[in-house]
Amino acid sequence: MTGWHGGQRFSPELEIQDGVGIGQNGTIGCANKVVIGRHTIISYDVTITDNDHAYEEIGVPVMLQPLIVKKTIIGENCFIGSGAKLLAGTVLGTQCIVGANSVVRGEFPDYCVIVGAPARAIRRYSAQSGSWERV
């Protein structure tokens, strides 16, 4: 499948792995690549996208400006809380927890609790201590 936007050609690749659960009213915007890892649970009203609209050209409507496209990857065993927004270029490691209504952009390592707008990691599991620790 291919698509066009503002003279750009896209070949979207959406990969939803085994055991993924997706709640009601979710949106996945895919112009390049979105991966949702095995056994991830996505609550209701969640948005996941791999693209943003450019806005730098003054006098040109945003919808006519190029898309900025970056892969978005969600690791295995993650939980995405209701109303969360995962923006273009977000990469979540294994078993990350995203709090409700968080706005997430960036890369987060395995076993993080991520909350806020903009979101940041507030806890991470430490194999050394065997417990969740504040970041």
N, C-alpha and C positions, 0 to 999 in steps of 0.2 A: 504494500500500500504506500502510495506517495501522496504528498500534499504540497500546496503552494501557499505562500503568504508574502505579499509585497514583493514579488519577483524572486523570492527564495523558494527553493525546492527542498522538501523534507521527506525522509523515509522513516517514519516513526517505528520504534521497536518497544513494545510494551511486554514485559515479562513478569507474569504473576506465577510464582512457584507453588508447589504442592502445599495444601493445608492452610492457605491464606483465607482469612475471614474479613469481609468488607461490609461495614454498616450502611445504613440508609443515607441517601442524599450526598454521597461522596462524589468528588470530581477528580479525574485524572487527566491532566493536560500533557500530551506527549507529542513533541515534534522531533525528538531525536531518540532518547533512550530513558525509560523508567523501568527499574527492577524492584520488585517486592519479594523479599526473601521468604523461604519456607516458614510456615507456622506463624507468620506475623498476623496480628489482629489489628484491624483498622476500625476504629469506632465510627459513629455517625457524624455527618457534616464535615468530613475531612477533605482538604484539597491537597493534591500532590501534583506538582508540575515540574517540567524540565525547561521551561521557557519564560522569558520576560519580554515585555515590549521596550524597545529603546525609546527615548524621549528627547534626545539631545538636539534634534533639528527643529529649531524654532520656526513656527509657521507651517510645519508639516503635521497633520493629525497623527496622534500616537498610533492609531490602527494602520497607518500607511508607512510607518517606520519599520526597520528590520527587527526581527526577533533575535533576542540574545538567548542562545541555546546551550545548556550545560546538563550533562547526565545527572540524574537523580537516582540514588541507590539506597534502598532500605535493606538492612541485613536480616538475617534469620532471627526468628523468635522475638521480634520487636512488638511493642504495644504502642499504638498511636491513639492518644486520647481525643475525645469528641471536640470538634471545632478546630483542630490543629491545622496549620497551613505549612506544608513542606515546600519550600521554594526551590527554584532552579539551582542546581549544583549541590544540593544537600546530599551528604553521604552519611548514613548511620551504620555503625558497626553492629555486631551480633548482640541481641537481647538488650537493645536500648528502649527506654521508656520515655515517651513524649507526653508531657502534661496537656490537659485540656486547654484549648484556645491558644496554644503556643504558636509562635511564628518562627519557623526554623529555617536557617540558611547556614551552610558551612559543613565542615567535616567533624564527626564525633566518633571517638573510639568505642570499642566494645564495652558493654555493661555500664552505660551512662544513664542517669536520669536527667532529662532535658526539659526545662520549663521557661516560660516567660515570652515577652515580646519586646525586643528580640530575645530569642531563646538562648540559654546558656546551660552548660552542664553544672548541676549542683551536687550530684553524688556520682560515685563510680565504685564498682565492686573491686576490691583488692583481693587477689588470690593469695597474697602473702599473709594478710590478716584474716582472711575468710569472712570479711564483712564489707558492708557498704559504707563508704567513707565520704565525708564532705570534700568537695573539690575546692 
